Amino acid sequence: MQALDYYSIVLFVIATCVTPGPNNVMLMSSGANFGMGRTLRHVAGINIGFPLMLVAVGLGAGAVFRQYPWLHDGLQVIGALYLLFLAYQIASAPTTDLGDKSGKPLGFTAAALFQWVNPKAWVMAVGAVLAYTSPLGSYTVQVFLIALLFFLFGSPCSMVWVFFGQYMRRFLTQPQRLKAFNITMSLVLVISLIPVLRSLPFAQWWS
């Protein structure tokens, strides 16, 4: 791969990782509700889980889904339902005290596994592999390098959203404000589902 390709990939990583999506909405919500320290496991789960997913997609999972498209459709349905469940959890989160440690943010394993049902993660993984791998050189090495770039440059992008959520904590000391913030975040999460819901097979029944 030429140097120019690396620059293009880095720009792709930053553009896709810093823009709004299910991961970033949940990170901002977690930063606001639980603080930065308790959200770091969530950040680690995303930025280790997604590169591993990208490698799996690049080295074989994508071919399986092309052969059995119903598996991918089923995974998208599961992902949509899980995101709706997460949106409900965010909207109904207790708002009595931001210093309360009884609540539990999303952990490392759950955040890593969530990438497999995250519609935006699929678009990013498939898009990166298709757009930036080249017949010149080792395909396997290229896939691993792209995954490494996502880890190196995607992690700071995730932290931006956690910082923003942490910053919002000073304005969310009143339960009413925190409740309104959580409901807004849940609605944003639901809105992020609209593109994937439109792409599902059953959505064609209503068109």
Helices and strands as residue ranges (DSSP letters): H 3-18, H 22-34, H 36-56, I 57-61, H 62-67, H 69-91, H 108-114, G 115-117, H 119-132, H 139-168, G 169-171, H 175-191, H 194-199, G 201-206
